[in-house]
Amino acid sequence: GSKHVHQDEDVLDTWFSSGLWPFETMGWPEQTAELKQFYPTSVLVTGYDIIFFWVARMVMMGLEFGKDIPFKHVFIHGLVRDSQGRKMSKSLGNGIDPVEVIEKYGADTLRFMLITGNTPGNDMRFYWERVESARNFANKLWNASRFMLMNLEGFDKTFVPEASDYTLADKWILSRYAKTAISITENLEKFELGEAGRSLYDFIWNEFCDWYIELSKARLYDKENVRPRKVAQYVLSYVLEHTLRLLHPFMPFITEEIWQHIPHEGKSIMVADWPIGEEAKLDDASEMEMTTIMETIKSIRNMRAEVNAAPSKKTEVILHLSDESLTDVFAKNSGYLETLASAKNVTILAKDDAKPENAMTAVVNGVEIYLPLAGLIDVEKETARLNKELATLDKEVSRLDKKLSNAGFIAKAPADIVEKEREKLKGYEEKREAVKQRLAYLATL
């Protein structure tokens, strides 16, 4: 009830002064060149917790003093919380200093983790494991770029392949890149930043690095066949340079650094044209064919892993194709299986040919794959290994059976511990059954 209340003349209310930000920072009330150029702006990015405090005030003050809305779009994101879902605060001492993250992992890593970590508007939890995953992605990109630079000897910037020069792998990666570029642009225009980042991650890591680079090595290492080598260099350079431009808004530092070292035009990636996916490069047929070959390679690798076949051990691969149109595809591209699946010979059976016996088998996309075991494994040695593994599994199953049959343990142990032990037992029993089936199969050879 005091009558002696005085407001300090030098203090503005925090949110009132913040509301002036869109125009006051550019010289208002003077009609400066910056104000004319940048007011109103296009997008405000902010958390949902200050929509009323800040965003609403900027809009109202912009209409009053700037005579126009301050921005056309408001992109609202969630809050970054700690790993337990708590809001970061000084009182809890659970804050993460971005500078410490940057010093340890790099600014690009932190940016990419935050952008791809969530769907729009939702809160996200901060996990160091996710930062490390983003760091690994940056390393993957760096190593792929180094590989390309190491294989650019004789690179001709003026060389452009003819359509007939492209292999199936070339057509596949060019089509996948074009689709990725189109998808990234569409997602960014819709403010689906996380989805755009995840699409780039999948394309760069899984398709470009894990598959195309491996598929291109044979031509890059063959310096006698000049034209095929030039084609591989062209495709590698084209896809990497354009993909770096797509990635630049997410990871500006590493993309600029790499871009300056690879073949390019212009002073900086920052002012390079945004890449547009060329519809002429879209090729659904090549994508389908290459996907079938890739799935076949994966199945062969899985079968080899099941019997612990040494990577250096080559094996015959026999294919039976339910779709006859694939016959030509596999006949022309059997080299991919020889390179990436350790195939010694690739035989394509005719429709009525007898299917091989004593062979492992798998089916993918209408392709029956047979791996003859003769010569691939030492049956006696593999049987001994599996018997040893079976004895270990028997011991674990017996131990857990006794533990879970103990009424005292069930009564005293927390429910979640008991459930974990039951899950362990189930897992060991499933493994034991798989080993028994494998032993039975080996006994027939």
C-alpha positions in Angstrom: 0.0 0.0 0.0 3.0 2.3 -0.1 2.7 5.5 -2.0 6.4 5.8 -2.5 7.0 3.5 -5.5 9.4 4.7 -8.2 10.2 3.1 -11.5 13.9 3.3 -12.6 14.1 5.4 -15.8 17.0 3.4 -17.3 15.3 -0.1 -17.2 13.1 -1.6 -19.9 11.0 -4.6 -19.2 12.9 -7.7 -20.6 10.2 -8.9 -22.9 9.2 -5.4 -23.9 12.7 -4.7 -25.1 13.0 -8.1 -26.7 9.9 -7.4 -28.6 11.7 -4.5 -30.4 14.4 -6.8 -31.6 13.2 -7.4 -35.3 13.6 -3.7 -36.2 15.5 -2.0 -33.4 18.6 -4.0 -34.1 18.7 -2.5 -37.7 18.6 1.1 -36.8 15.0 1.9 -36.1 13.6 4.5 -35.7 15.9 5.7 -38.5 14.9 4.3 -41.9 18.3 2.6 -42.5 19.3 0.5 -45.6 19.4 -2.6 -43.3 15.9 -2.0 -42.1 14.6 -1.7 -45.7 16.5 -4.8 -46.7 15.7 -7.1 -43.8 12.4 -6.0 -42.4 10.2 -8.0 -42.5 12.3 -11.1 -42.4 11.2 -14.6 -43.5 11.5 -17.1 -40.7 11.7 -16.9 -36.9 13.0 -20.1 -35.2 12.1 -20.4 -31.5 11.1 -22.8 -28.7 7.5 -23.2 -27.8 8.0 -22.0 -24.2 8.4 -18.3 -25.2 5.6 -18.0 -27.8 3.6 -15.7 -25.6 6.5 -13.9 -23.9 8.4 -13.1 -27.1 6.8 -14.0 -30.4 3.5 -12.4 -29.6 5.2 -9.2 -28.5 7.4 -9.0 -31.6 4.3 -9.4 -33.8 2.3 -6.7 -31.9 5.2 -4.2 -31.8 6.1 -4.9 -35.4 2.6 -4.0 -36.5 2.6 -0.9 -34.3 6.1 0.5 -35.0 7.2 -1.2 -38.2 3.8 -1.1 -39.8 4.2 -4.8 -40.9 4.5 -8.3 -39.5 8.1 -8.9 -38.5 8.3 -12.4 -40.1 6.2 -14.6 -42.4 6.8 -18.0 -40.7 7.5 -19.1 -37.1 9.3 -22.4 -36.9 8.6 -23.8 -33.4 11.0 -26.5 -32.0 11.0 -28.4 -28.8 13.4 -28.0 -25.8 16.6 -29.9 -25.3 16.3 -31.8 -22.0 18.8 -34.0 -20.1 18.9 -37.7 -20.5 16.3 -38.2 -17.8 13.9 -35.8 -19.6 14.4 -32.9 -17.1 14.6 -29.3 -18.2 18.2 -28.1 -18.0 18.7 -25.6 -15.1 21.4 -24.2 -12.9 19.7 -25.4 -9.8 19.7 -29.0 -11.0 23.3 -28.7 -12.3 22.3 -30.7 -15.4 23.1 -28.2 -18.1 25.2 -29.1 -21.1 27.7 -26.4 -22.2 27.6 -26.4 -26.0 31.1 -25.0 -26.1 32.4 -28.1 -24.3 30.6 -30.3 -26.8 32.0 -28.4 -29.7 35.6 -28.5 -28.3 35.3 -32.3 -27.9 33.3 -33.3 -31.0 33.1 -30.2 -33.3 30.3 -27.7 -34.1 29.0 -29.7 -37.1 28.6 -32.8 -35.0 26.5 -30.9 -32.4 24.4 -29.2 -35.1 23.7 -32.4 -37.0 22.8 -34.3 -33.8 20.3 -31.6 -32.7 18.7 -31.2 -36.2 18.2 -34.9 -36.8 17.4 -35.8 -33.2 13.6 -35.2 -33.2 10.4 -34.5 -35.0 9.2 -30.8 -35.2 7.8 -29.4 -31.9 8.8 -32.3 -29.7 11.3 -32.1 -26.9 14.5 -34.2 -27.2 16.7 -35.8 -24.7 20.5 -35.2 -24.9 22.5 -38.3 -25.0 26.3 -38.3 -25.5 25.9 -41.6 -27.5 24.0 -39.7 -30.1 26.7 -37.0 -30.3 29.2 -39.7 -30.9 27.0 -41.2 -33.6 26.9 -37.8 -35.4 30.7 -37.6 -35.0 31.1 -41.0 -36.6 29.0 -39.8 -39.5 31.3 -36.8 -40.0 34.3 -39.2 -40.0 32.6 -41.5 -42.5 32.2 -38.5 -44.9 35.7 -37.4 -44.3 37.1 -40.8 -45.1 35.0 -41.2 -48.2 36.3 -37.8 -49.5 39.9 -38.9 -48.8 39.3 -42.1 -50.7 38.1 -40.1 -53.7 41.0 -37.6 -53.5 43.5 -40.6 -53.5 41.9 -41.9 -56.7 41.7 -38.7 -58.8 45.0 -39.2 -60.7 44.4 -38.2 -64.3 41.0 -36.7 -63.5 39.7 -34.7 -66.4 37.2 -31.9 -65.4 36.0 -31.6 -69.0 35.1 -35.3 -69.4 31.4 -36.2 -69.4 30.4 -39.8 -70.0 28.1 -41.0 -72.7 24.9 -42.7 -71.6 26.4 -46.1 -72.7 29.4 -45.6 -70.5 27.5 -45.9 -67.2 27.4 -49.3 -65.4 24.4 -50.4 -63.5 26.0 -49.2 -60.2 26.5 -45.7 -61.8 22.9 -45.4 -63.0 21.7 -46.6 -59.6 23.7 -44.1 -57.5 22.9 -41.2 -59.9 19.2 -42.0 -59.6 19.4 -42.4 -55.9 21.2 -39.0 -55.6 18.5 -37.3 -57.8 15.7 -38.7 -55.6 17.5 -37.7 -52.5 18.1 -34.1 -53.7 14.4 -33.8 -54.6 13.3 -35.2 -51.2 15.7 -33.0 -49.3 14.4 -29.8 -51.0 10.8 -30.8 -50.4 11.4 -31.5 -46.7 13.3 -28.3 -46.1 10.5 -26.3 -47.8 8.1 -28.0 -45.3 10.5 -27.3 -42.4 11.0 -31.1 -41.9 14.6 -30.5 -41.0 15.1 -33.8 -39.1 13.7 -35.9 -42.0 15.9 -34.1 -44.5 18.9 -34.7 -42.3 18.1 -38.4 -41.8 17.6 -38.9 -45.6 21.1 -37.4 -46.2 22.5 -39.6 -43.5 21.1 -42.8 -45.1 22.2 -41.8 -48.6 25.7 -40.8 -47.6 26.4 -43.7 -45.2 24.5 -46.6 -46.6 24.3 -46.0 -50.3 27.3 -43.8 -51.3 29.9 -45.0 -48.8 28.9 -48.6 -48.1 27.9 -49.6 -51.6 28.9 -47.3 -54.4 32.4 -46.6 -53.3 33.0 -50.4 -52.9 31.4 -51.1 -56.3 33.6 -48.4 -58.0 37.0 -49.7 -56.6 37.6 -52.2 -59.4 37.5 -49.5 -62.1 39.4 -47.0 -60.1 42.3 -49.4 -59.4 42.4 -50.5 -63.0 44.7 -47.9 -64.6 44.9 -49.7 -67.9 41.3 -49.3 -68.9 41.2 -45.5 -69.0 37.6 -44.8 -70.0 35.9 -46.9 -67.4 38.2 -45.3 -64.7 37.3 -41.9 -66.0 33.6 -42.7 -65.7 33.9 -43.9 -62.1 35.9 -40.7 -61.2 33.2 -38.6 -62.8 30.4 -40.2 -61.0 32.2 -40.2 -57.6 33.1 -36.5 -58.1 29.6 -35.5 -59.3 27.7 -37.2 -56.5 30.1 -36.2 -53.7 30.3 -32.5 -54.7 26.5 -32.2 -55.1 25.8 -34.1 -51.9 28.1 -31.8 -50.0 26.0 -28.9 -51.1 22.9 -30.6 -49.8 24.6 -31.2 -46.5 26.1 -27.7 -46.2 23.1 -26.2 -44.2 23.5 -29.0 -41.7 27.3 -29.2 -41.4 28.8 -26.0 -42.8 32.4 -26.4 -41.7 33.3 -29.9 -42.8 31.5 -29.5 -46.1 33.4 -26.2 -46.9 36.7 -27.8 -46.0 36.1 -30.9 -48.2 34.6 -28.9 -51.0 37.7 -26.7 -51.3 39.9 -29.8 -51.9 37.8 -31.7 -54.4 37.1 -30.6 -58.0 34.6 -27.7 -57.9 33.7 -24.3 -59.5 33.4 -21.1 -57.5 35.0 -19.6 -54.4 32.9 -21.1 -51.6 30.2 -23.8 -51.2 28.3 -21.1 -49.3 27.4 -19.3 -52.5 27.2 -22.4 -54.8 23.9 -23.1 -56.4 21.5 -25.3 -54.5 21.5 -28.6 -56.3 18.3 -29.6 -58.0 17.6 -33.3 -58.5 17.6 -33.9 -62.3 14.6 -35.9 -63.3 16.5 -37.1 -66.4 18.7 -39.1 -64.0 15.8 -40.9 -62.3 15.9 -44.6 -63.2 13.5 -46.8 -61.4 14.5 -49.9 -63.4 18.2 -49.6 -62.6 17.3 -49.0 -58.9 15.2 -52.2 -58.8 17.9 -54.3 -60.6 20.7 -53.0 -58.4 18.6 -53.5 -55.2 18.1 -57.2 -56.2 21.8 -57.6 -56.7 22.6 -55.9 -53.3 20.0 -58.1 -51.5 21.6 -61.1 -53.1 25.1 -60.0 -51.9 23.8 -59.5 -48.4 22.2 -63.0 -48.3 25.4 -64.6 -49.5 27.4 -62.7 -46.8 24.9 -63.8 -44.2 25.1 -67.4 -45.2 28.9 -67.3 -45.2 28.8 -65.8 -41.7 26.6 -68.6 -40.5 29.3 -71.2 -41.3 32.2 -68.9 -40.3 33.6 -69.0 -43.8 36.9 -67.2 -44.0 36.7 -63.9 -46.0 39.5 -65.1 -48.3 37.7 -68.4 -49.1 36.0 -68.0 -52.4 32.8 -70.0 -53.1 30.7 -71.0 -56.0 27.3 -69.2 -56.2 24.4 -70.8 -58.0 21.3 -68.8 -58.8 17.8 -69.9 -59.9 15.8 -66.9 -61.1 12.0 -67.0 -61.1 11.9 -63.8 -63.1 13.7 -64.5 -66.4 14.2 -60.8 -67.0 16.9 -60.9 -64.3 19.0 -63.4 -66.2 20.6 -60.7 -68.3 21.0 -58.5 -65.2 23.0 -61.1 -63.3 24.9 -62.3 -66.3 26.2 -58.7 -67.0 26.8 -57.9 -63.4 28.2 -61.1 -61.8 31.4 -59.1 -61.1 29.6 -57.4 -58.3 29.0 -60.7 -56.6 32.6 -61.8 -57.2 33.9 -58.5 -55.7 31.6 -58.0 -52.7 30.4 -61.6 -51.9 33.6 -63.6 -52.4 32.0 -65.5 -55.3 34.3 -67.7 -57.3 31.9 -68.6 -60.1 28.4 -67.4 -60.6 26.2 -70.0 -62.3 22.7 -69.2 -63.5 20.4 -72.2 -63.7 18.0 -72.7 -66.5 14.3 -73.0 -65.6 14.3 -76.8 -65.6 17.8 -77.4 -64.2 18.0 -79.5 -61.1 18.7 -77.5 -57.9 22.0 -78.4 -56.1 22.0 -80.6 -53.0 24.2 -80.1 -49.9 24.1 -76.3 -50.3 22.9 -73.5 -48.2 20.0 -71.6 -49.6 18.2 -68.3 -49.4 15.5 -66.5 -51.4 15.4 -62.7 -52.1 13.3 -60.8 -54.6 12.5 -63.9 -56.7 16.2 -65.1 -56.7 17.0 -68.5 -55.2 20.6 -68.5 -54.0 22.6 -71.7 -53.5 26.0 -71.9 -51.8 27.6 -75.4 -52.1 29.3 -76.2 -48.8 31.9 -78.5 -50.4 35.2 -76.7 -50.0 33.7 -73.8 -48.2 34.0 -75.1 -44.7 35.8 -77.9 -42.9 32.9 -79.9 -41.7 34.8 -81.7 -38.9 36.3 -78.4 -37.6 32.9 -76.6 -37.7 31.2 -79.6 -36.0 33.7 -79.5 -33.2 33.2 -75.7 -32.8 29.5 -76.1 -32.6 29.6 -78.9 -30.1 31.8 -76.7 -27.9 29.3 -73.9 -28.2 26.4 -76.3 -27.5 28.1 -77.4 -24.2 28.4 -73.7 -23.1 24.8 -73.1 -23.9 23.6 -76.2 -22.1 25.5 -75.0 -19.0 23.9 -71.5 -19.1 20.4 -73.0 -19.6 20.9 -75.3 -16.7 22.2 -72.5 -14.5 19.2 -70.2 -15.2 16.7 -73.1 -14.9 17.9 -73.7 -11.4 17.9 -70.0 -10.5 14.4 -69.5 -11.7 13.2 -72.7 -10.0 14.4 -71.3 -6.7 11.3 -70.1 -4.8 13.5 -67.9 -2.6 15.0 -66.0 -5.6 11.6 -65.5 -7.1 10.2 -64.1 -3.8 13.1 -61.8 -2.9 14.4 -60.5 -6.3 12.8 -57.4 -7.8 10.3 -58.2 -10.6 12.3 -56.6 -13.3 15.4 -58.7 -12.4 13.4 -61.9 -12.5 12.0 -60.9 -15.9 15.5 -60.1 -17.2 16.7 -63.6 -16.2 13.7 -65.2 -17.9 14.5 -63.3 -21.1 18.1 -64.5 -20.8 17.0 -68.1 -20.5 14.7 -67.7 -23.5 17.6 -66.3 -25.6 20.0 -69.1 -24.6 17.3 -71.7 -25.4 16.7 -70.2 -28.9 20.5 -70.2 -29.6 20.8 -73.8 -28.4 18.1 -74.9 -30.7 19.7 -73.1 -33.7 23.1 -74.8 -32.9 21.4 -78.2 -32.7 19.7 -77.7 -36.1 23.1 -76.6 -37.6 24.8 -79.8 -36.2 22.0 -81.9 -37.6 22.5 -80.3 -41.0 26.3 -80.8 -41.0 25.7 -84.5 -40.1 24.0 -85.0 -43.5 27.1 -83.8 -45.5 
